[in-house]
Amino acid sequence: MKTISTALLDDVAVDDYVILHVGYALAKVDEDEARRTLEMLRDAGVQP
């Protein structure tokens, strides 16, 4: 588990999916989008 900053987003809760960059949550995404993104990363050989 990593600690991240959610200071740039409003209304972020535990178990929300977010786009991260250098330790900052930049955007919330819905569960379907998160699953698609994780699947693409795994298909590319990247372990998220």
trRosetta pair geometry for C-beta under 8 A, 3 or more apart (Angstrom, degrees):
i j d omega theta_ij theta_ji phi_ij phi_ji
2 23 7.8 -120 154 -117 122 78
3 23 7.8 17 101 -152 66 102
4 18 7.7 -180 112 80 154 139
4 20 6.0 -85 -130 -121 146 122
4 23 5.4 -171 -129 -169 70 57
4 24 6.7 159 -176 -99 94 16
4 25 5.7 94 137 -39 128 89
5 8 7.2 74 121 -3 99 88
5 23 6.0 55 9 139 94 87
5 24 4.9 -26 67 -109 103 70
5 25 6.8 -145 92 12 52 80
6 9 5.3 -65 -174 51 80 102
6 12 4.4 -132 -163 63 138 148
6 18 7.4 -121 -111 -88 95 168
6 25 4.7 5 -108 35 67 134
7 24 7.4 -60 45 -137 88 99
8 24 5.8 57 2 177 131 114
8 25 6.5 -171 55 80 99 68
8 26 6.3 -16 97 -113 144 44
9 12 4.8 68 102 -41 123 122
9 18 7.0 -120 -16 -126 165 128
9 25 5.3 -59 1 108 132 112
9 26 7.6 121 -54 168 110 9
9 27 7.3 157 -93 -106 123 22
9 28 6.4 120 -157 -36 144 95
12 16 5.3 -131 -158 55 72 152
12 18 6.6 16 -137 -71 129 133
12 25 6.2 85 -119 111 163 160
12 28 6.5 -165 -103 -77 89 115
13 16 5.2 109 57 -28 65 112
16 28 5.7 -48 171 -132 122 110
17 28 6.8 102 79 -163 60 65
17 29 4.9 -62 107 69 109 83
17 30 7.1 37 51 138 124 7
17 31 6.3 145 -8 -93 136 47
17 33 7.4 172 104 78 143 90
17 34 3.7 -84 -156 -74 161 144
18 25 4.0 -20 163 -145 151 109
18 26 7.2 138 172 41 96 51
18 27 6.6 156 -157 81 71 39
18 28 5.5 -45 -99 -99 74 52
18 29 6.9 149 -111 12 21 80
19 25 7.2 110 66 -160 47 59
19 26 4.9 -53 91 60 98 99
19 27 4.5 14 30 52 115 90
19 28 8.0 -126 6 -62 79 10
19 29 6.2 81 -39 -24 90 116
20 23 7.1 24 -172 -88 107 7
20 24 6.8 148 -152 74 66 37
20 25 5.9 -41 -94 -95 71 52
20 26 6.9 153 -113 4 18 89
21 24 5.9 -26 67 60 71 88
21 26 5.5 29 13 -32 107 130
25 28 7.7 32 168 -68 117 64
29 33 4.2 -109 174 90 114 128
29 34 5.3 144 99 -57 114 82
29 37 7.4 43 117 -6 164 141
30 33 5.1 92 57 12 73 103
30 34 7.0 -137 100 -6 36 92
31 34 5.5 -56 -146 38 32 114
31 35 6.3 33 156 -20 67 105
32 35 5.8 -54 -148 35 30 110
32 36 6.5 29 154 -17 64 106
33 36 5.7 -54 -148 37 32 111
33 37 6.3 32 154 -19 65 108
34 37 5.8 -57 -148 38 30 111
34 38 6.3 28 156 -17 65 108
35 38 5.8 -55 -145 39 30 110
35 39 6.2 32 155 -21 64 108
36 39 5.7 -56 -148 36 29 113
36 40 6.5 29 154 -18 64 105
37 40 5.8 -54 -149 35 31 110
37 41 6.5 31 153 -18 65 105
38 41 5.7 -54 -148 36 33 112
38 42 6.4 32 154 -17 66 105
38 48 5.6 -88 -128 16 84 153
39 42 5.8 -55 -148 38 31 110
39 43 6.3 33 153 -20 65 107
40 43 5.6 -54 -146 37 31 114
40 44 6.3 26 155 -15 64 109
41 44 5.8 -62 -150 41 30 108
41 46 4.3 -77 -176 75 87 111
41 47 7.8 144 140 -88 108 7
41 48 5.1 68 108 -48 154 106
42 45 7.7 58 -178 -64 32 15
42 46 7.0 -95 -75 64 27 63
42 47 7.4 53 -106 -101 70 48
42 48 7.4 -66 -57 -2 79 98
